[in-house]
Every structure is written in C-alpha cells, then in structure tokens.
C-alpha cells in the first residue's frame, strides 16, 4: 500500500483588527492590523491628519 503524504502544516492565523476612520458620517479609511495597539495609534493619527489639530 502506498504511503500517504503528510498533510501540510497549518499555522494558526493571526487575528486581524479593523479600525475605521470617519470624517463626519463617512468612512474614509479602514486600517487592518494584527496588533491592536498599533492599529489604535494609526487610527488616532489618521483622525488628527484628517480633522486637523482642533
């Protein structure tokens, strides 16, 4: 009986977090990242860049 090949190694997928940056009611940017803190920081910086520093 022929030997069956080993199944491919499956790595656990990393969780992807999505952060939506809105301008008024309109979503203008969606940030996807595997690091929650990095995504939160990027979203905050994007809001500052879009809205100004008011």
C-alpha positions as CSV (number, residue, x, y, z in Angstrom):
1,X,0.0,0.0,0.0
2,X,1.5,3.4,-0.9
3,X,2.3,5.8,1.9
4,X,0.1,8.9,2.1
5,X,1.9,12.2,2.1
6,X,1.9,14.2,5.3
7,X,-0.8,16.9,5.5
8,X,0.6,20.4,5.0
9,X,1.5,22.2,8.2
10,X,-1.2,24.7,9.1
11,X,-0.2,27.7,11.1
12,X,-2.8,29.4,13.2
13,X,-4.0,32.5,11.6
14,X,-3.4,35.8,13.4
15,X,-6.4,37.8,14.4
16,X,-6.8,40.9,12.2
17,X,-8.3,44.0,13.9
18,X,-10.1,46.7,11.8
19,X,-10.2,50.3,12.7
20,X,-12.5,52.6,10.7
21,X,-11.6,56.3,10.5
22,X,-14.7,58.5,9.7
23,X,-14.9,62.1,8.5
24,X,-18.3,63.2,9.7
25,X,-20.6,60.2,8.9
26,X,-18.5,59.0,6.0
27,X,-15.9,56.2,6.5
28,X,-12.7,57.4,4.7
29,X,-10.1,54.9,5.9
30,X,-10.1,51.3,7.2
31,X,-6.9,50.2,8.9
32,X,-6.3,46.4,9.2
33,X,-3.5,45.2,11.5
34,X,-2.7,42.3,13.7
35,X,-1.5,44.5,16.5
36,X,-4.5,46.1,18.4
37,X,-2.4,48.9,19.9
38,X,-0.6,49.8,16.7
39,X,-4.0,49.9,14.9
40,X,-5.4,52.2,17.5
41,X,-2.4,54.5,17.3
42,X,-2.6,54.6,13.5
43,X,-6.3,55.4,13.6
44,X,-5.8,58.2,16.1
45,X,-3.0,59.7,13.9
46,X,-5.2,59.4,10.8
47,X,-8.0,61.3,12.6
48,X,-5.7,64.1,13.6
49,X,-4.4,64.3,10.0
50,X,-7.9,64.4,8.5
51,X,-9.6,66.7,11.0
52,X,-6.7,69.0,11.8
53,X,-5.5,69.5,15.3
54,X,-8.6,71.1,16.7
